[in-house]
Amino acid sequence: MRESRVKIEEVLASKGRIKVLKAIINSGEINLTQILHVTGLNYKTAVRHIDFLIKAGLIEELRIGRARIYRPRWIDPRIRLLEELLSEF
């Protein structure tokens, strides 16, 4: 999948997206059911935010059988900066 560059305003433009990103960063690895539980978002909204974050290159999806696990792309320096920013709130 082609990674696209996004502006910080786009990443932080939605409370839901921030909740999803924070849940993924804080857990290290997390599945969709856990994301829904932690964030309180509905399935469709959470998936939309996850897709955005994957396309932005901030998180990655691992498939293990039918399970999908999401984790931060730690090799991207932007995720470290976001981790530091989100830890303050």
C-alpha positions, 0 to 999 in steps of 0.5 A: 500500500502506498504511504501518503504524507499527511499534515498534522492537522489532518491527523489531529482533526478528529477526536475519534482518530486521536482516540484510535491512535492513542489506543494503538500507541499505548498498547503497542499491539491491539486488535479491532475489538480492543480498539472499540472497547477502549475508544467507545467508537462504533465499528464503522468509525473506528475502521475509517480512522484505522484506514486513514492512519494506515494510508498515512503510514503511521500504523500497520496492520498484521494479519494472523489468520482471520485476526487483524492486529494494529501497531504503530510504525515505530520506524517512522519518526513521526510516530515517536513525536506523536507518542510524546505529544499524546502522552502529555494529554 
